[in-house]
Amino acid sequence: MHDTRDWRSIIVNGRAARLTTAEDRVLALTYIKESSPAQTPAIHERWTTIWAPDKVSAFYRLHPDFMSGRSTVS
């Protein structure tokens, strides 16, 4: 999204497989940073009972069966 008048969205239906090896996760994050630096995943924060953030990142490989999307008309 560039602004409220210039955006794109996509919907992907299919199977997802969690990347479990450190090598796969590093490769995925490297690809994301190189192809679209603004889309680097955020760190999810979930408060625990001791009021400390629990930071967890998960990466998935998508096997799309169907994709669709929309965008603004320029």
C-alpha positions in Angstrom: 0.0 0.0 0.0 1.4 3.3 -1.0 -1.5 5.4 0.2 -5.3 5.2 0.5 -5.6 5.7 -3.3 -2.8 3.4 -4.5 -2.8 -0.2 -3.1 -2.8 -3.8 -4.1 -4.0 -6.9 -2.3 -3.8 -10.7 -2.9 -5.6 -13.7 -1.6 -3.9 -17.1 -1.8 -5.7 -20.4 -1.2 -3.7 -23.6 -0.9 -1.4 -25.5 1.4 1.2 -24.0 3.8 4.2 -25.8 5.2 6.1 -24.3 8.1 9.8 -23.9 7.5 11.5 -25.7 10.4 15.2 -25.5 9.6 17.3 -22.4 10.3 18.7 -22.6 6.8 15.2 -22.4 5.3 14.1 -19.5 7.5 17.3 -17.5 6.8 16.8 -18.1 3.0 13.1 -17.0 3.2 14.0 -13.8 5.2 16.8 -13.0 2.8 14.5 -13.3 -0.2 11.8 -11.1 1.5 14.4 -8.4 2.4 15.8 -8.4 -1.1 12.6 -8.5 -3.1 10.5 -6.1 -0.9 12.4 -4.5 2.1 9.2 -2.8 3.3 7.5 -6.2 3.8 10.0 -7.5 6.3 7.9 -9.5 8.8 7.2 -7.9 12.2 8.0 -9.6 15.4 4.7 -10.8 17.1 4.5 -9.8 20.7 2.4 -11.8 23.1 2.5 -10.8 26.8 3.2 -13.6 29.2 2.1 -13.9 32.8 5.3 -12.0 33.9 4.6 -9.1 31.6 7.5 -9.8 29.3 7.1 -10.0 25.5 7.4 -13.5 24.0 8.8 -12.9 20.5 8.2 -15.7 18.0 8.7 -15.7 14.2 7.3 -18.3 11.9 7.9 -18.7 8.2 5.8 -20.8 5.8 6.2 -22.1 2.3 3.0 -21.6 0.3 1.8 -24.1 -2.3 -0.9 -22.1 -4.0 -4.0 -23.7 -5.6 -5.7 -20.4 -6.4 -4.7 -16.8 -6.3 -6.7 -13.6 -6.9 -6.2 -9.9 -6.1 -7.3 -6.4 -6.5 -5.7 -3.0 -7.0 -6.7 0.6 -7.4 -7.2 2.0 -10.9 -4.4 4.5 -11.7 
